[in-house]
């Protein structure tokens, strides 16, 4: 009931200040926001530190609010043009202490990448003045850099700065420095861990007299912790402990808050991209699932209010372009339903919230990036969640916008504000919301067989003690008895011994119609549809599993109905995304299960995870008796999704600081277009460079050699861009669109002579098929419209559409991914293949 009321009463979202990037509030683990109450009737003031990246002429800046965070004004610069340093703030009474340092998607050595400490002293009447910055760590060489600095105060009043050093050999070392004089000077302490990949995390005081370091690294790995007692010598830290086998995404994808009793509330993203909650009170609790829709940009921000915890996060609907901003409340160990705060579409970037608020507060504010997509400039959005059992504050007066922000203050149309009804909650009398989270899990820790929670459809199965194992040559298939879901995911660890397919099923009906994800005996990954006895391969891509004799975690997520979106992942990394818009799409809820075609294929740590509105589950850990209850503690016995495998995620989860530094046009521009309305016996005209083979122009581009024909617009280069063009290959050869070309290296979308659609990487003369799906084209001798887009840098996301219908999205997280800008173009493998209406859109250098 609380969530329904909240949806009715919370104020509509509003934009409060301009930023150059949707992830302006990076790092997620850092604190950008403080509430300072001087007491004795003094003015309560909120301060926000944010990197604006040049928007409205501001860079790293302080903003101020004196009306409980409802309106904001620019207050002072922290650091001027033009460094991309990001802050971390703590309160020292009514003073503010902060550190700032570099953070970005890529890092290289620079003498400019230092760590600074600055103390802002309270002057009374909601005014502060900044002391001169103090250099904590100084990069004296262009081969080194310091980054990701954070700040904590221990019980003896000492200030600790924790940062990461890029070493000359490309490795990273965790470094610590301490001040015993209120920040006037700092003394470096012995270095801690060294990693091959960039570390990150959080330093925070705990238990009244200890400090905790909680951290992980980029590219997968484990979640670690170090502790120290405040009474120990300054150089003393406890040994590194593995505390989260599932890892912490990029180390810094977390939000931590003290629980008011010396413990810690923690919400973090694992290397699989899902949000989890844990509590520390001397030991860590088991994990509880908060958000199952995995995405590189998904991040939490938490605020403790009394004994409750308000958890904000950004849920993805379409990667990079369409997100919702939501919150949940944790009370008494139970997690409430997800409540929509902003459903206006576009990119919702990293959130920022204050660590704690007094119980008298009526509403909990949260800021987040609000931009058209992940790579454009926009605004910081502001929303409020209701404090449990509190009456909301009145809405701000009309036209009370933010001076100096240049952003309309009227909120976001269609965002589900106070008059929008209860988003996603149904009418008040509709009963409890649909179950989400873990619907079913089984670790197979028994020798008595699969048990009553499972139904064997075909073949034979056994449980030799620690796993499920197929036990008959031929079709072996088993399904969960009491689960039915539509928008949900299935995951399990599998070993197929390079012999046959190991598959996980979703939306399986009584007829056997279903979707599955299959790890094949040759190491490839497929998404398949079974309908009416017909098997259709909807997508095919390399799995990246190097050793099929060992465990790998595979997963399949299904969402939507008309079309159905299907995402397959391996070891927590998305490998293949396909859209099933056909008349044979399986749109009804169904159960989940396992299948294979040989004896001796292994499965373990099976879990079905529902999304909001996704279905109902039996809450049956370990295949025991169905109790119909809600699963209340994350994934019971669901195991750890092979957290040691590199996650391939983009540095700092995508594109922070990648916006337009001068806050220019947010929308992509047309870099080049050509309708080929001319006649040329040789070549395509001065706007094109023929890279290989031959071309001619007869009101369309026409390949003219029975070899590889390639052509590119002259003088055009882009990284995040897309091609729209018409093609026809007459089933006689391959027609291709190319992006990020450099010499023979490039990405390509290929329509094959057989009508398949493939996304490829060409590098060093080697062709790698990153993904393949049927194009769905019945006639290859007529024109069809194709779109091919590339975005990001390690990983690179590539998407393909045919006649306006999305067909495939693949992620290239390999070390050989093409991250740099390059040429666009067209290509064909035979003469007489036609192209027309070529349009290149994006950000880059064009004509």
C-alpha positions in Angstrom: 0.0 0.0 0.0 2.9 2.3 0.7 4.1 2.2 -2.8 0.7 3.0 -4.3 0.3 6.0 -2.1 3.9 7.1 -3.0 3.2 6.9 -6.7 0.1 9.1 -6.2 1.8 11.8 -4.1 5.4 12.3 -5.2 6.1 15.4 -7.2 6.8 15.2 -10.9 10.5 15.1 -11.9 12.2 18.3 -12.8 15.5 19.3 -14.5 17.6 21.5 -12.2 21.0 22.2 -13.9 22.8 21.5 -17.2 25.5 18.8 -17.6 27.6 17.6 -20.5 27.1 13.9 -19.7 24.3 11.7 -18.4 26.9 10.2 -16.0 27.9 13.6 -14.5 27.5 12.1 -11.0 30.3 9.6 -11.3 31.7 7.8 -9.4 28.6 6.0 -8.2 30.4 5.0 -5.0 31.3 8.7 -4.2 29.0 11.1 -2.3 28.2 14.3 -4.2 25.5 15.6 -1.9 25.4 16.8 1.7 22.7 18.2 4.0 24.1 20.6 6.6 22.1 21.6 9.6 23.8 24.2 11.9 21.0 23.8 14.6 19.7 26.5 16.8 17.3 27.6 14.1 20.0 28.2 11.5 19.4 27.7 7.8 19.5 24.0 6.7 21.5 24.0 3.5 22.2 21.3 0.9 25.4 21.4 -1.1 25.9 19.5 -4.4 29.3 19.0 -6.0 29.1 18.1 -9.7 31.3 18.0 -12.8 29.3 19.9 -15.5 31.9 19.4 -18.2 31.7 23.0 -19.5 27.9 23.2 -19.6 26.9 26.9 -19.1 30.6 27.6 -18.7 30.8 25.6 -15.5 33.1 22.7 -14.7 33.5 21.1 -11.2 31.1 23.3 -9.3 29.1 23.6 -6.0 25.4 24.1 -6.1 23.3 25.2 -3.1 19.7 24.7 -1.9 18.1 26.2 1.2 14.6 24.7 0.7 15.3 21.0 1.4 16.8 20.3 -2.1 13.7 21.5 -4.0 15.4 24.3 -5.9 19.1 24.8 -6.7 21.4 27.7 -7.6 25.0 27.7 -8.7 27.2 28.7 -5.7 30.9 28.5 -6.5 33.5 26.9 -8.7 35.6 24.1 -7.1 38.0 23.7 -10.0 37.9 25.8 -13.2 38.3 24.9 -16.8 38.8 22.3 -18.1 39.7 19.2 -16.1 37.3 16.3 -15.8 37.9 15.8 -12.0 35.1 14.3 -10.0 34.4 14.8 -6.2 33.7 13.0 -3.0 32.3 14.9 0.0 32.0 14.4 3.7 30.7 16.7 6.5 33.0 17.9 9.3 30.4 19.4 11.5 29.2 22.3 9.4 32.4 22.4 7.4 32.7 20.4 4.1 35.7 18.3 3.3 36.2 17.1 -0.3 38.7 15.3 -2.5 38.6 15.5 -6.3 40.5 13.6 -8.9 40.3 12.4 -12.5 37.7 9.8 -13.6 36.8 9.0 -17.2 36.1 6.0 -19.5 39.8 5.8 -20.4 42.9 6.8 -18.3 46.4 7.5 -19.4 49.5 8.9 -17.7 49.5 12.7 -17.1 51.1 15.2 -14.8 47.6 16.7 -14.6 46.0 13.7 -13.0 46.6 14.5 -9.3 44.4 14.2 -6.1 43.4 17.3 -4.3 41.8 17.9 -0.9 39.9 21.0 0.0 38.1 22.2 3.1 35.2 24.6 2.8 34.7 26.4 6.1 31.2 27.5 7.3 30.9 31.2 7.8 27.3 31.2 9.0 24.1 32.2 7.2 24.4 29.3 4.6 27.8 30.6 3.4 31.1 28.7 3.1 34.6 29.7 1.9 37.1 27.3 0.5 40.7 26.9 1.8 43.4 26.6 -0.9 43.5 23.1 -2.3 46.1 20.7 -0.9 47.8 18.2 -3.2 47.4 14.7 -1.7 48.9 12.7 -4.5 51.0 14.3 -7.3 51.6 12.6 -10.6 55.1 13.8 -11.6 55.3 11.8 -14.8 53.3 11.4 -18.0 53.6 7.7 -17.4 51.5 7.7 -14.2 48.2 9.1 -12.9 46.1 9.2 -9.8 42.3 8.8 -9.9 39.1 7.7 -8.1 40.0 9.4 -4.8 37.6 9.1 -1.9 37.6 10.5 1.7 36.7 9.2 5.1 37.1 10.4 8.7 38.0 8.0 11.5 36.9 8.1 15.2 40.0 10.0 16.1 39.3 12.8 13.6 42.0 11.8 11.1 41.2 12.2 7.4 42.0 9.3 5.1 42.3 9.6 1.3 42.1 6.4 -0.7 43.0 6.6 -4.4 44.2 4.5 -7.3 47.5 5.0 -9.1 48.1 4.1 -12.7 51.6 2.7 -12.9 54.0 3.1 -15.8 53.5 -0.6 -16.7 49.7 -0.2 -17.0 48.9 -1.8 -13.7 47.0 -0.1 -10.9 48.0 0.3 -7.2 45.7 1.3 -4.3 47.3 4.1 -2.3 46.4 5.7 1.0 47.3 9.0 2.7 46.3 10.4 6.0 46.0 13.8 7.6 46.2 14.3 11.4 45.8 18.1 11.2 42.4 18.6 9.7 43.6 18.4 6.1 46.4 20.9 6.2 48.9 18.2 5.3 48.8 14.6 4.3 51.3 11.7 4.9 51.4 8.8 2.4 51.1 5.4 3.9 52.4 2.1 2.4 50.6 1.1 -0.8 48.0 -1.7 -0.7 46.9 -4.0 -3.5 48.1 -3.9 -7.1 45.8 -5.1 -9.9 46.1 -5.5 -13.7 42.7 -3.7 -14.0 41.4 -0.4 -12.6 40.2 -0.8 -9.0 37.4 1.1 -7.3 35.1 0.9 -4.3 34.4 2.8 -1.1 36.3 3.7 2.1 34.0 4.3 5.1 34.0 4.4 8.9 32.3 1.4 10.6 31.7 -0.1 14.1 32.5 3.2 15.8 36.3 2.7 15.7 37.2 1.0 12.4 37.7 1.8 8.7 36.5 -0.5 5.9 37.8 -0.6 2.4 35.3 -2.4 0.0 36.5 -2.8 -3.6 36.7 -4.7 -6.8 38.2 -4.1 -10.3 37.2 -3.6 -13.9 36.8 -6.7 -16.1 35.3 -9.0 -13.6 36.9 -10.5 -10.5 35.9 -10.8 -6.9 34.7 -8.4 -4.3 37.2 -7.6 -1.6 37.4 -6.0 1.9 40.1 -4.7 4.1 39.7 -3.5 7.7 41.7 -1.4 10.2 41.2 -0.5 13.8 41.6 3.2 14.5 43.9 2.4 17.5 46.4 0.6 15.2 49.5 2.2 13.8 48.7 4.4 10.7 50.3 2.0 8.3 48.4 -1.1 9.6 45.6 -2.6 7.5 44.2 -6.1 7.8 44.6 -8.7 5.2 42.6 -8.7 2.0 39.4 -10.8 2.3 37.1 -12.1 -0.5 33.6 -11.1 0.7 31.6 -11.1 -2.5 32.4 -14.0 -4.9 30.0 -12.5 -7.4 32.2 -9.4 -7.6 31.4 -5.7 -7.7 31.0 -4.3 -11.2 34.0 -2.0 -11.9 34.6 -1.9 -8.2 32.8 1.5 -7.9 29.2 0.4 -8.9 27.8 0.7 -5.3 26.2 2.9 -2.8 27.0 2.5 1.0 25.4 4.1 4.1 25.9 3.6 7.8 23.0 2.0 9.5 23.2 4.2 12.5 24.5 1.5 14.8 28.0 0.9 13.4 26.8 -1.4 10.6 26.6 -0.8 6.8 23.8 -0.8 4.3 25.2 -1.7 0.8 23.6 -1.8 -2.6 25.9 -2.9 -5.4 26.0 -4.2 -8.9 27.7 -7.6 -9.4 29.7 -8.4 -12.5 26.6 -9.8 -14.0 25.0 -6.4 -14.0 22.3 -6.9 -11.4 21.7 -4.9 -8.2 21.9 -6.6 -4.8 21.6 -5.6 -1.2 23.7 -6.7 1.8 24.1 -5.6 5.4 27.3 -5.7 7.5 27.2 -5.9 11.3 30.5 -7.6 11.8 29.9 -10.1 9.0 28.1 -9.7 5.7 24.5 -10.9 5.3 23.4 -13.0 2.4 22.5 -11.0 -0.7 19.0 -9.8 -1.7 18.1 -9.0 -5.3 17.1 -5.4 -5.8 17.0 -5.0 -9.6 17.3 -7.9 -12.0 17.3 -6.0 -15.3 21.1 -5.9 -16.0 22.7 -3.0 -17.8 26.1 -1.3 -18.0 24.5 2.0 -16.8 22.5 0.5 -13.9 23.6 2.2 -10.6 22.2 2.6 -7.1 22.0 5.5 -4.7 20.8 5.0 -1.2 19.6 7.1 1.7 18.9 5.9 5.3 15.9 7.5 7.0 15.6 6.3 10.5 15.5 2.5 10.3 14.4 2.4 6.7 16.5 2.5 3.5 15.4 4.2 0.3 17.0 2.7 -2.7 17.1 4.6 -6.0 18.1 3.1 -9.3 17.8 3.5 -13.1 16.1 0.6 -14.9 16.9 0.0 -18.5 14.2 -0.5 -21.2 16.5 0.0 -24.1 20.3 0.2 -23.6 21.7 3.8 -23.9 18.4 5.4 -25.0 15.4 4.5 -22.8 15.4 4.1 -19.0 13.1 4.6 -16.0 14.1 6.1 -12.7 12.6 4.1 -9.7 12.9 3.5 -6.0 12.2 0.8 -3.4 12.1 1.0 0.4 13.7 -1.6 2.7 11.9 -1.8 6.0 12.3 -4.5 8.6 14.4 -6.7 6.3 11.7 -6.7 3.6 12.1 -5.0 0.3 9.0 -3.1 -1.0 7.8 -3.0 -4.6 9.5 -0.8 -7.2 7.9 2.6 -7.6 8.2 4.6 -10.8 9.5 8.2 -10.4 10.4 9.2 -13.9 9.2 7.3 -17.0 9.7 10.1 -19.5 12.2 8.0 -21.6 15.7 8.9 -22.6 18.8 8.1 -20.7 18.7 8.1 -16.9 22.3 8.3 -15.8 24.1 7.7 -12.5 22.1 8.8 -9.4 23.3 10.7 -6.4 21.6 10.9 -2.9 22.5 12.0 0.6 23.7 9.3 2.9 21.2 9.8 5.7 18.3 12.0 6.7 16.5 12.5 10.0 13.2 10.7 10.5 11.4 14.1 10.4 12.1 14.5 6.7 9.0 14.1 4.6 10.7 13.3 1.3 14.0 11.9 0.1 15.5 13.7 -2.9 17.7 12.1 -5.6 19.5 13.6 -8.6 20.4 11.7 -11.7 21.5 12.3 -15.3 18.6 13.1 -17.6 19.8 13.2 -21.3 18.5 12.0 -24.6 21.0 9.1 -24.7 24.2 8.0 -23.0 26.5 10.1 -25.1 24.7 13.5 -25.2 24.5 16.5 -22.9 21.4 17.3 -21.0 20.4 18.0 -17.3 20.5 16.6 -13.8 17.0 15.5 -13.0 15.5 15.7 -9.5 12.9 13.4 -8.0 11.6 12.8 -4.5 10.6 9.6 -2.8 8.2 9.7 0.1 9.7 9.0 3.5 7.8 6.1 5.1 4.7 7.3 7.1 5.5 11.0 6.4 3.4 13.7 4.8 4.9 15.1 1.6 6.1 18.7 1.4 4.1 21.1 -0.8 5.2 21.3 -4.4 7.4 24.3 -5.4 5.7 27.3 -6.8 5.3 27.5 -10.6 8.2 29.0 -12.6 10.5 28.6 -9.6 13.3 27.3 -11.9 16.9 27.2 -11.2 18.8 30.5 -11.9 21.9 30.1 -14.1 20.9 26.6 -15.1 19.3 27.5 -18.4 17.0 24.5 -18.1 13.2 24.7 -18.2 11.8 24.0 -14.7 8.4 22.7 -15.7 9.4 19.1 -15.1 9.3 16.2 -17.6 6.1 15.8 -19.6 4.5 12.4 -19.1 6.7 11.5 -16.2 4.0 10.0 -14.0 3.8 12.9 -11.5 1.4 13.5 -8.7 -1.7 13.2 -10.9 -0.5 10.3 -13.0 -1.9 7.5 -10.8 0.1 4.6 -9.4 2.6 3.6 -12.1 3.0 -0.1 -12.5 1.0 -0.7 -9.3 -2.5 -1.2 -10.6 -5.6 0.1 -8.8 -5.5 0.1 -5.0 -7.9 -2.9 -4.9 -5.9 -5.0 -7.3 -4.2 -7.0 -4.6 -0.5 -7.5 -4.2 1.8 -6.6 -7.1 3.2 -9.4 -9.2 6.1 -11.2 -7.7 9.6 -10.3 -8.8 13.1 -11.3 -7.8 14.0 -15.0 -7.5 11.0 -17.1 -8.4 12.8 -20.5 -8.1 16.3 -21.8 -7.5 18.0 -25.1 -7.1 21.6 -26.0 -6.2 21.0 -29.8 -6.7 22.8 -30.6 -3.4 21.3 -34.1 -3.0 21.5 -37.6 -4.3 17.8 -38.4 -4.4 17.0 -37.1 -7.8 15.4 -33.9 -9.1 12.5 -34.2 -6.7 8.8 -33.1 -6.9 9.6 -29.5 -7.8 10.7 -30.7 -11.3 8.8 -32.5 -14.1 10.8 -34.7 -16.5 9.6 -34.1 -20.0 12.0 -36.5 -21.8 14.9 -38.7 -21.1 16.4 -39.3 -17.6 18.1 -37.2 -15.0 20.1 -37.7 -11.8 21.6 -35.7 -9.0 25.0 -37.2 -7.9 25.3 -34.8 -5.0 26.3 -31.4 -6.3 24.7 -30.9 -9.7 22.0 -32.1 -12.1 23.1 -34.4 -14.8 21.4 -35.8 -18.0 21.4 -39.5 -17.9 20.2 -40.8 -21.3 21.5 -40.6 -24.8 19.0 -38.6 -26.8 16.6 -35.9 -25.8 16.8 -35.0 -22.0 14.5 -32.3 -20.9 13.1 -31.2 -17.5 11.0 -28.2 -16.4 10.1 -26.5 -13.1 6.6 -27.6 -12.0 5.3 -24.4 -10.3 6.8 -21.4 -12.1 5.1 -19.3 -14.7 6.6 -16.1 -15.9 6.8 -14.0 -19.1 9.2 -11.2 -18.3 11.9 -13.1 -16.5 15.3 -14.7 -16.9 16.9 -18.1 -16.3 20.5 -18.8 -15.4 22.6 -21.8 -14.6 26.1 -23.1 -14.6 26.7 -25.7 -17.3 29.4 -28.0 -18.7 28.8 -29.6 -22.1 32.3 -31.1 -22.5 32.3 -29.9 -26.1 30.0 -32.7 -27.0 26.5 -31.2 -27.4 24.3 -28.3 -26.5 23.4 -27.4 -22.9 20.3 -25.3 -23.0 18.1 -23.3 -20.6 14.4 -22.9 -21.5 12.0 -20.0 -20.9 8.3 -19.3 -21.6 7.7 -23.1 -22.0 4.1 -24.1 -22.5 2.3 -27.4 -22.2 2.8 -27.9 -26.0 6.6 -27.6 -25.6 6.8 -24.3 -27.4 9.6 -22.2 -25.8 12.6 -20.1 -26.2 16.1 -21.3 -25.1 19.7 -20.3 -24.9 22.1 -23.0 -25.9 25.8 -23.3 -25.4 26.8 -25.5 -28.3 29.5 -28.2 -28.5 31.5 -25.9 -30.8 31.5 -23.1 -28.2 29.0 -20.9 -30.0 25.9 -19.5 -28.3 22.4 -19.6 -29.8 19.0 -18.2 -29.0 16.3 -20.5 -30.4 12.6 -20.7 -30.7 10.6 -23.9 -30.6 7.0 -23.5 -32.0 4.7 -26.1 -33.4 7.6 -28.6 -33.8 9.7 -26.1 -35.8 13.1 -25.0 -34.4 14.3 -21.5 -35.5 17.7 -20.1 -34.6 17.0 -16.5 -33.8 20.6 -15.5 -33.1 24.1 -17.0 -33.1 27.3 -15.6 -31.7 30.6 -16.8 -30.2 30.2 -17.6 -26.5 33.7 -16.6 -25.5 34.0 -19.7 -23.4 37.6 -20.9 -23.9 37.3 -24.2 -22.1 34.1 -26.3 -22.5 35.4 -28.8 -20.0 34.8 -26.4 -17.2 31.8 -24.5 -15.7 30.4 -21.5 -17.5 27.3 -19.5 -16.5 24.7 -19.0 -19.2 21.5 -17.0 -19.0 18.5 -15.9 -21.1 16.2 -13.0 -20.4 12.8 -12.5 -22.1 10.8 -9.4 -22.0 7.8 -8.0 -23.9 5.2 -9.4 -26.2 5.0 -8.2 -29.8 7.9 -8.0 -30.1 9.7 -10.2 -27.6 13.2 -9.1 -26.6 15.7 -11.8 -25.8 19.1 -11.4 -24.3 21.7 -14.2 -23.9 24.7 -13.8 -21.6 27.7 -15.8 -20.6 29.5 -15.4 -17.3 27.5 -12.2 -16.6 28.3 -10.5 -20.0 25.6 -10.0 -22.6 26.6 -11.8 -25.8 23.5 -11.7 -28.0 20.3 -9.7 -28.2 17.6 -10.5 -30.6 14.0 -9.3 -31.2 11.3 -11.8 -32.2 8.6 -9.8 -34.0 7.3 -12.7 -36.0 3.8 -14.2 -35.8 5.4 -17.2 -34.2 6.7 -15.2 -31.2 6.0 -16.9 -27.9 4.2 -14.2 -25.9 2.5 -16.1 -23.1 4.0 -16.9 -19.7 5.5 -20.3 -19.2 7.8 -22.3 -17.1 11.6 -22.7 -17.3 13.9 -25.7 -17.5 16.9 -27.6 -18.7 17.5 -29.5 -21.9 20.3 -31.4 -23.8 20.7 -34.3 -26.1 23.4 -36.5 -24.5 24.0 -38.2 -21.2 26.6 -36.7 -18.9 25.9 -32.9 -19.4 26.1 -31.0 -16.2 23.9 -28.2 -14.8 24.1 -26.4 -11.4 23.0 -23.3 -9.6 19.8 -22.9 -11.5 17.7 -19.8 -10.9 14.6 -18.2 -12.4 14.4 -14.4 -11.8 11.2 -12.4 -12.4 10.9 -8.8 -13.2 8.1 -6.4 -12.2 5.0 -7.9 -13.6 6.9 -10.9 -14.7 4.9 -13.8 -13.1 4.6 -15.9 -10.1 7.0 -18.3 -8.5 7.0 -21.1 -6.0 9.9 -19.9 -3.8 11.5 -23.4 -3.9 15.1 -23.5 -2.9 16.9 -26.7 -3.7 13.9 -28.2 -5.3 12.1 -28.8 -2.1 8.4 -28.5 -1.3 6.5 -25.7 -2.9 5.6 -23.2 -0.2 4.2 -20.4 -2.3 6.0 -17.8 -0.3 8.1 -14.9 -1.4 11.8 -15.4 -1.7 13.2 -12.9 0.7 16.9 -13.1 0.5 18.1 -12.9 -3.1 19.1 -16.1 -4.8 19.1 -19.0 -2.4 21.8 -21.5 -3.3 21.9 -20.0 -6.7 25.7 -19.9 -6.7 28.0 -17.4 -8.1 28.0 -16.6 -11.9 31.7 -17.3 -12.5 32.8 -13.9 -11.3 36.4 -14.5 -12.3 35.6 -14.1 -16.0 36.4 -10.6 -17.3 33.1 -8.7 -17.6 34.4 -6.6 -20.5 32.4 -3.7 -19.3 33.2 -0.2 -20.4 35.5 1.8 -18.1 33.4 3.2 -15.4 30.3 1.7 -17.0 30.1 3.6 -20.2 30.4 7.1 -21.2 31.0 9.4 -18.2 32.6 12.7 -19.3 31.9 11.8 -22.9 29.3 14.4 -23.5 29.8 17.6 -25.5 32.2 19.8 -23.4 30.7 23.0 -24.6 27.1 21.9 -24.0 26.4 22.1 -27.7 23.7 20.4 -29.7 22.6 17.2 -28.0 21.1 15.5 -31.0 23.2 13.5 -33.5 24.0 15.3 -36.8 24.0 14.0 -40.4 27.7 13.6 -41.3 27.2 12.5 -44.9 24.4 11.5 -47.2 24.1 10.5 -50.9 21.1 9.4 -53.0 23.5 8.6 -56.0 21.3 10.5 -58.4 23.9 10.7 -61.2 25.5 8.6 -63.9 29.2 7.7 -63.7 30.8 4.9 -65.7 33.5 4.5 -63.1 33.6 5.5 -59.4 31.0 7.1 -57.2 32.1 10.7 -57.6 34.3 13.1 -55.6 32.5 12.5 -52.3 33.6 8.8 -52.2 36.9 7.0 -52.1 37.1 3.6 -53.7 39.0 1.4 -51.3 39.0 -1.8 -53.3 37.4 -3.3 -56.4 35.4 -1.1 -58.7 32.1 0.9 -58.5 29.8 2.8 -60.9 26.8 5.0 -60.4 23.6 4.7 -62.3 21.2 6.4 -60.0 22.4 4.0 -57.4 25.8 2.7 -56.2 26.6 -0.5 -58.1 29.5 -2.8 -57.3 31.4 -3.5 -60.5 34.0 -6.2 -59.9 33.7 -9.8 -59.0 35.9 -9.4 -55.9 35.6 -7.4 -52.7 34.3 -4.0 -53.6 34.6 -1.3 -50.9 34.0 2.4 -50.9 33.9 5.1 -48.1 32.8 8.7 -48.0 35.8 10.9 -48.3 37.1 12.8 -45.2 34.4 11.4 -42.8 35.3 9.8 -39.5 33.1 8.9 -36.6 33.0 6.6 -33.6 29.4 6.6 -32.2 27.4 6.7 -35.4 24.9 4.8 -37.6 24.3 4.1 -41.3 20.9 4.0 -42.9 20.8 2.7 -46.5 18.9 0.6 -48.9 20.5 -2.6 -50.3 19.7 -5.4 -52.7 22.1 -8.4 -53.3 19.9 -10.5 -55.6 21.0 -13.6 -53.6 24.2 -13.5 -55.5 26.7 -12.1 -53.0 27.1 -10.2 -49.8 26.0 -6.6 -49.3 27.6 -4.8 -46.4 27.5 -1.5 -44.4 30.8 -0.7 -42.7 31.7 1.5 -39.6 34.9 2.4 -37.7 37.0 1.5 -40.8 40.8 1.9 -40.7 42.6 0.2 -43.5 41.2 -3.3 -43.7 40.0 -3.3 -40.0 36.3 -2.5 -39.6 32.9 -3.5 -38.3 30.4 -4.7 -40.9 26.7 -5.5 -41.2 26.4 -8.2 -43.9 23.3 -9.4 -45.7 24.5 -12.8 -47.0 23.4 -14.5 -50.3 21.4 -16.9 -48.2 19.4 -14.1 -46.5 21.2 -14.2 -43.1 22.2 -11.1 -41.3 25.6 -11.0 -39.6 27.5 -8.4 -37.6 31.2 -8.9 -38.1 34.6 -7.6 -37.0 37.4 -7.6 -39.5 40.9 -7.1 -38.0 44.3 -8.0 -39.2 42.8 -10.0 -42.1 40.7 -12.1 -39.7 36.9 -12.1 -39.9 35.0 -12.7 -36.7 31.2 -13.1 -36.8 30.0 -11.4 -33.6 26.4 -12.3 -34.2 24.0 -13.7 -36.8 20.2 -13.9 -37.2 17.8 -14.6 -40.1 17.0 -11.3 -41.9 13.4 -12.3 -42.3 13.5 -11.2 -46.0 11.5 -13.4 -48.3 12.7 -11.7 -51.4 16.4 -10.8 -51.8 15.8 -9.3 -55.3 13.9 -6.2 -54.0 15.1 -3.2 -52.1 15.1 -3.2 -48.3 16.2 -0.7 -45.7 19.0 -1.5 -43.4 20.4 0.3 -40.3 23.7 -0.4 -38.6 24.9 1.5 -35.5 28.0 1.3 -33.4 28.4 2.8 -29.9 30.8 2.7 -27.0 34.4 1.7 -26.4 35.3 -1.6 -24.7 32.7 -2.9 -24.8 31.4 -1.8 -28.2 27.7 -2.2 -28.9 26.5 -2.9 -32.4 22.9 -3.0 -33.5 21.2 -3.9 -36.7 17.7 -3.3 -38.1 15.9 -4.3 -41.3 13.0 -2.3 -42.7 12.7 -0.5 -39.3 12.5 -3.7 -37.2 15.4 -4.3 -34.7 17.0 -7.6 -35.5 20.2 -7.9 -33.5 22.3 -6.3 -30.9 25.7 -7.7 -30.0 28.5 -6.6 -27.7 32.2 -6.7 -28.6 34.1 -6.8 -25.3 37.2 -8.5 -26.7 40.6 -6.9 -26.4 40.5 -6.6 -30.2 37.3 -4.5 -30.2 37.6 -1.5 -32.5 37.2 1.5 -30.1 38.5 4.3 -32.2 36.7 6.5 -34.7 37.0 5.5 -38.3 35.5 5.5 -41.8 32.0 4.4 -42.8 31.1 2.8 -46.1 29.6 0.2 -48.3 31.0 -3.1 -49.5 30.0 -6.1 -51.7 31.5 -9.4 -52.6 30.2 -9.6 -56.2 29.4 -7.2 -59.0 25.9 -5.9 -59.5 25.0 -5.5 -55.8 23.1 -2.2 -55.3 23.0 0.5 -52.7 20.9 3.7 -52.4 19.9 6.5 -50.0 23.0 6.3 -47.9 22.8 8.4 -44.7 25.6 8.5 -42.0 24.4 10.0 -38.7 26.4 10.6 -35.5 29.1 12.7 -33.9 32.4 13.1 -35.6 34.0 14.9 -38.5 31.7 15.1 -41.5 31.0 17.1 -44.6 
